[in-house]
């Protein structure tokens, strides 16, 4: 129970707590954790400004699947298909796009794929089967294979 001598928690400390909650959300529970911390913080502007990096970290860490506009396949949001500009690459359609980590939506598609993965540093394969999406993304020191049923 709080006493009168307790100091109020600063916005910086609040954001550190909120960021930790979001970054450590269990897989698939992001929306529930986000809604809870949003209610507790009661300041949407502070939440968006202070925790946007945590949203991006969580989506890339969890390799969140994203539907590509106008197509029936998904692409994974990972640090391995993120360009230095913050855009993401869809190797199947040879497009780059922006990703809203809070809304979990892709936008601003550009057919501007310039052999990013054929440079020898990266290679990427995607293959789709009915009801299964698999993506294999390999960096020189990293190999990841995730399969999802939709």
C-alpha atoms as a printed R data frame, in Angstrom:
    type eleno elety resid chain resno      x       y       z
1   ATOM     1    CA   UNK     A     1  0.000   0.000   0.000
2   ATOM     2    CA   UNK     A     2  1.369   3.432  -0.951
3   ATOM     3    CA   UNK     A     3  2.043   6.059   1.685
4   ATOM     4    CA   UNK     A     4  2.065   9.842   1.329
5   ATOM     5    CA   UNK     A     5  5.879   9.941   1.333
6   ATOM     6    CA   UNK     A     6  6.130   7.708  -1.767
7   ATOM     7    CA   UNK     A     7  7.446   9.557  -4.808
8   ATOM     8    CA   UNK     A     8  5.545   9.214  -8.079
9   ATOM     9    CA   UNK     A     9  7.141   6.954 -10.666
10  ATOM    10    CA   UNK     A    10  8.809   8.887 -13.492
11  ATOM    11    CA   UNK     A    11  7.799   8.356 -17.124
12  ATOM    12    CA   UNK     A    12 11.246   6.896 -17.814
13  ATOM    13    CA   UNK     A    13 10.819   4.200 -15.161
14  ATOM    14    CA   UNK     A    14  7.269   3.494 -16.338
15  ATOM    15    CA   UNK     A    15  8.525   3.001 -19.908
16  ATOM    16    CA   UNK     A    16 11.311   0.697 -18.744
17  ATOM    17    CA   UNK     A    17  8.721  -1.470 -16.965
18  ATOM    18    CA   UNK     A    18  6.314  -1.413 -19.937
19  ATOM    19    CA   UNK     A    19  9.125  -2.222 -22.384
20  ATOM    20    CA   UNK     A    20 10.173  -5.225 -20.301
21  ATOM    21    CA   UNK     A    21  6.608  -6.514 -20.153
22  ATOM    22    CA   UNK     A    22  6.218  -6.205 -23.941
23  ATOM    23    CA   UNK     A    23  9.614  -7.687 -24.818
24  ATOM    24    CA   UNK     A    24  8.965 -10.681 -22.561
25  ATOM    25    CA   UNK     A    25  5.415 -11.364 -23.734
26  ATOM    26    CA   UNK     A    26  4.815 -15.070 -24.312
27  ATOM    27    CA   UNK     A    27  4.526 -16.091 -27.969
28  ATOM    28    CA   UNK     A    28  1.102 -15.169 -29.303
29  ATOM    29    CA   UNK     A    29  0.211 -13.073 -26.246
30  ATOM    30    CA   UNK     A    30  1.418  -9.676 -27.467
31  ATOM    31    CA   UNK     A    31 -2.070  -8.171 -27.852
32  ATOM    32    CA   UNK     A    32 -3.126  -9.212 -24.352
33  ATOM    33    CA   UNK     A    33  0.045  -7.830 -22.747
34  ATOM    34    CA   UNK     A    34 -0.182  -4.644 -24.820
35  ATOM    35    CA   UNK     A    35 -3.797  -4.059 -23.771
36  ATOM    36    CA   UNK     A    36 -2.909  -4.632 -20.112
37  ATOM    37    CA   UNK     A    37  0.062  -2.235 -20.071
38  ATOM    38    CA   UNK     A    38 -1.964   0.293 -22.059
39  ATOM    39    CA   UNK     A    39 -4.633   0.231 -19.353
40  ATOM    40    CA   UNK     A    40 -2.064   0.486 -16.550
41  ATOM    41    CA   UNK     A    41 -0.056   3.292 -18.183
42  ATOM    42    CA   UNK     A    42 -3.150   5.227 -19.338
43  ATOM    43    CA   UNK     A    43 -1.085   7.375 -21.748
44  ATOM    44    CA   UNK     A    44 -1.210   6.258 -25.408
45  ATOM    45    CA   UNK     A    45  1.227   8.913 -26.612
46  ATOM    46    CA   UNK     A    46  3.869   7.886 -24.095
47  ATOM    47    CA   UNK     A    47  3.278   4.220 -24.886
48  ATOM    48    CA   UNK     A    48  3.712   4.664 -28.661
49  ATOM    49    CA   UNK     A    49  6.763   6.903 -28.357
50  ATOM    50    CA   UNK     A    50  8.482   5.017 -25.567
51  ATOM    51    CA   UNK     A    51  7.808   1.414 -26.465
52  ATOM    52    CA   UNK     A    52  7.953   1.411 -30.272
53  ATOM    53    CA   UNK     A    53 11.399  -0.214 -30.228
54  ATOM    54    CA   UNK     A    54 10.014  -2.960 -27.965
55  ATOM    55    CA   UNK     A    55  7.217  -3.652 -30.505
56  ATOM    56    CA   UNK     A    56  9.803  -4.028 -33.280
57  ATOM    57    CA   UNK     A    57 12.073  -6.192 -31.111
58  ATOM    58    CA   UNK     A    58  9.198  -8.518 -30.174
59  ATOM    59    CA   UNK     A    59  7.981  -8.965 -33.774
60  ATOM    60    CA   UNK     A    60 11.462  -9.704 -35.108
61  ATOM    61    CA   UNK     A    61 12.358 -11.968 -32.185
62  ATOM    62    CA   UNK     A    62  9.106 -13.964 -32.559
63  ATOM    63    CA   UNK     A    63  9.490 -14.042 -36.374
64  ATOM    64    CA   UNK     A    64  5.968 -12.730 -36.859
65  ATOM    65    CA   UNK     A    65  4.296 -13.808 -40.134
66  ATOM    66    CA   UNK     A    66  2.941 -10.945 -42.241
67  ATOM    67    CA   UNK     A    67  0.508 -11.222 -45.156
68  ATOM    68    CA   UNK     A    68  1.829  -9.542 -48.263
69  ATOM    69    CA   UNK     A    69 -0.723  -7.251 -49.932
70  ATOM    70    CA   UNK     A    70 -2.358  -8.705 -53.010
71  ATOM    71    CA   UNK     A    71 -0.873 -12.146 -52.471
72  ATOM    72    CA   UNK     A    72 -1.836 -15.275 -50.588
73  ATOM    73    CA   UNK     A    73  1.512 -15.936 -48.944
74  ATOM    74    CA   UNK     A    74  3.152 -14.655 -45.787
75  ATOM    75    CA   UNK     A    75  6.655 -13.394 -45.120
76  ATOM    76    CA   UNK     A    76  8.370 -13.511 -41.750
77  ATOM    77    CA   UNK     A    77  9.369 -10.299 -40.005
78  ATOM    78    CA   UNK     A    78 12.918 -10.947 -38.777
79  ATOM    79    CA   UNK     A    79 16.181  -9.093 -38.356
80  ATOM    80    CA   UNK     A    80 17.506 -11.164 -41.267
81  ATOM    81    CA   UNK     A    81 15.177  -9.741 -43.908
82  ATOM    82    CA   UNK     A    82 15.313  -6.179 -42.577
83  ATOM    83    CA   UNK     A    83 17.190  -3.702 -44.742
84  ATOM    84    CA   UNK     A    84 19.332  -0.947 -43.198
85  ATOM    85    CA   UNK     A    85 16.569   1.541 -44.125
86  ATOM    86    CA   UNK     A    86 14.116  -0.277 -41.825
87  ATOM    87    CA   UNK     A    87 12.181  -1.790 -44.731
88  ATOM    88    CA   UNK     A    88 11.698  -5.555 -45.045
89  ATOM    89    CA   UNK     A    89 12.283  -7.808 -48.045
90  ATOM    90    CA   UNK     A    90  9.835 -10.310 -49.489
91  ATOM    91    CA   UNK     A    91 12.069 -12.535 -51.645
92  ATOM    92    CA   UNK     A    92  9.153 -14.345 -53.306
93  ATOM    93    CA   UNK     A    93  7.602 -11.230 -54.850
94  ATOM    94    CA   UNK     A    94 10.917  -9.338 -54.946
95  ATOM    95    CA   UNK     A    95  9.429  -6.379 -53.093
96  ATOM    96    CA   UNK     A    96 10.393  -4.300 -50.107
97  ATOM    97    CA   UNK     A    97  7.836  -2.913 -47.687
98  ATOM    98    CA   UNK     A    98  7.386  -0.981 -44.468
99  ATOM    99    CA   UNK     A    99  5.958  -2.824 -41.485
100 ATOM   100    CA   UNK     A   100  3.872  -1.250 -38.732
101 ATOM   101    CA   UNK     A   101  4.916  -3.248 -35.664
102 ATOM   102    CA   UNK     A   102  1.925  -2.139 -33.604
103 ATOM   103    CA   UNK     A   103 -0.810  -2.720 -36.210
104 ATOM   104    CA   UNK     A   104  1.095  -5.713 -37.649
105 ATOM   105    CA   UNK     A   105  0.467  -4.533 -41.214
106 ATOM   106    CA   UNK     A   106  2.693  -4.186 -44.264
107 ATOM   107    CA   UNK     A   107  2.463  -1.088 -46.455
108 ATOM   108    CA   UNK     A   108  4.377   1.036 -48.965
109 ATOM   109    CA   UNK     A   109  5.337  -1.857 -51.255
110 ATOM   110    CA   UNK     A   110  8.110  -1.188 -53.762
111 ATOM   111    CA   UNK     A   111  9.349  -3.511 -56.462
112 ATOM   112    CA   UNK     A   112 12.913  -2.534 -55.781
113 ATOM   113    CA   UNK     A   113 14.607  -5.818 -54.994
114 ATOM   114    CA   UNK     A   114 18.262  -5.419 -55.912
115 ATOM   115    CA   UNK     A   115 19.879  -8.826 -55.350
116 ATOM   116    CA   UNK     A   116 20.259  -8.193 -51.620
117 ATOM   117    CA   UNK     A   117 20.287 -11.922 -50.932
118 ATOM   118    CA   UNK     A   118 22.557 -12.930 -53.798
119 ATOM   119    CA   UNK     A   119 25.524 -10.972 -52.450
120 ATOM   120    CA   UNK     A   120 27.014 -14.104 -50.889
121 ATOM   121    CA   UNK     A   121 26.297 -12.897 -47.366
122 ATOM   122    CA   UNK     A   122 22.645 -13.900 -47.340
123 ATOM   123    CA   UNK     A   123 20.449 -16.335 -49.153
124 ATOM   124    CA   UNK     A   124 16.794 -16.895 -48.762
125 ATOM   125    CA   UNK     A   125 14.256 -19.448 -49.923
126 ATOM   126    CA   UNK     A   126 10.549 -19.434 -49.379
127 ATOM   127    CA   UNK     A   127  8.170 -22.171 -50.306
128 ATOM   128    CA   UNK     A   128  4.455 -22.537 -49.791
129 ATOM   129    CA   UNK     A   129  2.252 -25.575 -49.506
130 ATOM   130    CA   UNK     A   130 -1.481 -25.761 -48.888
131 ATOM   131    CA   UNK     A   131 -2.058 -24.716 -45.269
132 ATOM   132    CA   UNK     A   132  1.679 -24.559 -44.497
133 ATOM   133    CA   UNK     A   133  4.053 -21.649 -44.891
134 ATOM   134    CA   UNK     A   134  7.740 -22.267 -44.459
135 ATOM   135    CA   UNK     A   135 10.518 -19.771 -44.692
136 ATOM   136    CA   UNK     A   136 14.198 -20.513 -44.508
137 ATOM   137    CA   UNK     A   137 16.388 -17.514 -43.937
138 ATOM   138    CA   UNK     A   138 20.120 -17.982 -43.464
139 ATOM   139    CA   UNK     A   139 22.753 -15.546 -42.422
140 ATOM   140    CA   UNK     A   140 26.398 -16.614 -42.353
141 ATOM   141    CA   UNK     A   141 26.195 -17.489 -38.637
142 ATOM   142    CA   UNK     A   142 22.446 -18.090 -38.286
143 ATOM   143    CA   UNK     A   143 19.972 -20.643 -39.589
144 ATOM   144    CA   UNK     A   144 16.256 -20.511 -38.895
145 ATOM   145    CA   UNK     A   145 13.399 -22.638 -40.157
146 ATOM   146    CA   UNK     A   146  9.873 -21.849 -39.019
147 ATOM   147    CA   UNK     A   147  6.694 -23.521 -40.271
148 ATOM   148    CA   UNK     A   148  3.227 -22.171 -39.597
149 ATOM   149    CA   UNK     A   149 -0.221 -23.628 -40.247
150 ATOM   150    CA   UNK     A   150 -2.858 -21.141 -41.388
